[in-house]
Amino acid sequence: MPLSSKLPHIGTTIFTVMSRMAAEEGAINLSQGYPGFGADPLLLDLVGKYTREGYNQYAPMAGIPQLRKVLAEKTKLTQGYFPDPELEVTIVSGATEAIFSAVTAIVRSGDEVLVLEPAYDSYEPAITLNGGTPVYVPLRASDFSVDWEKVSAAISSKTRAILVNSPHNPSGYVWTEGDLEQLAALVRNRDIYVVSDEVYEHITFDGIRHISLGAHPELKSKTFVCGSFGKTFHVTGWKIGYCIAPENLTAEFRKVHQYVTFSTVTPIQYALAEYLIHPDRYLSIPGFYERKRDVFVKGLEKTGLHFSPSQGSFFQLASYGHLSQVSDRVLAERMTRELKVACIPTSVFYSDKRDDKIIRFCFAKEEAELQEALRRLGGLGSIL
Ligand SMILES: Cc1ncc(COP(=O)(O)O)c(C=O)c1O
């Protein structure tokens, strides 16, 4: 009996495709968004310690109290507000789970959910699987800032939620205070919730500061803030993140979370709880990545590609439409096979696969690897 797919339009993600091709071709993989270097050995030792000491059974459903408390303290230090660790903080299995559980908690059949695109690929399936309809609003092509008039025009009586992401993947755009005010004005007096994907909260550059929606006096009452320890501490394979939301929203969120995963990997929670006690371990992250961004954009200047230096995240976009009209997918493939550098075509981040001739690089790699990739990109002219 053929299984009628609930997600007939979804195939293997481009991230898997490009990473596989990069491996086959022996290419430097600047496609998928994961760090090419190890975590702090101290953090690894802590995981070893807690596994050996027997912290290997189910954690409490909402996360261990120590980690929730230290996360609330981090939030106070970096964002100026202290979420209640008991009632407003939940530890989950990666930001992907946080987003899925938040969307599942609020979206019902027939609801519309606004998605600003280009967008991370997990948003749409989360909405669709819950019977909702994604309503896409394009970001401004010039700098990927939000066109608030377009967002306002997309709101209808069916709008149940809006999914936002800052620092933004793939563009690196970081929301300003003005953006938060515009969003607050739009959802004021409306039953619209906000799911805020803030996985790159600690990766911003040039003195730009990430402002969490949870820190906004009005937005905080309607927002699920989704974060990722995996992204912050170079351990994406650990799949551990969190959701901060007001008590009433957290109560509904946890009802979903407890049946999606029930709880999240125990020894890693203990390790993170101890590791996070020292703020320099996350306060040093922006400088660490800014050096990599600087190395990468300095080299990129010599390639003939057009770009504005990324404001945040570990991604850099670059456009090539002034050099060639080849499709971004074809170019990404040629770069992988012929130059041995893999990247991501940004058309994949759009629902209509619109091709603006822009590619995305991940610069979360060792400097020597970035330099070698840049050297290889010197041959770009030969494949355009
Ligand atoms: C914007 C964005 N949100 C969420 C995630 C997923 O985070 P996690 O690995 O914690 O599930 C990613 C990972 O690439 C991402 O780029």
The ligand as an ORCA input file, in Angstrom:
! r2SCAN-3c Opt
* xyz 0 1
  C      18.846     29.370     11.581
  C      19.007     28.031     12.200
  N      18.098     27.604     13.084
  C      18.193     26.407     13.679
  C      19.238     25.556     13.402
  C      19.296     24.210     14.084
  O      19.899     24.275     15.334
  P      20.121     22.910     16.174
  O      21.278     22.199     15.567
  O      20.388     23.369     17.569
  O      18.869     22.124     16.048
  C      20.197     25.941     12.465
  C      21.288     25.017     12.091
  O      21.901     25.138     11.058
  C      20.092     27.217     11.855
  O      21.000     27.648     10.982
*
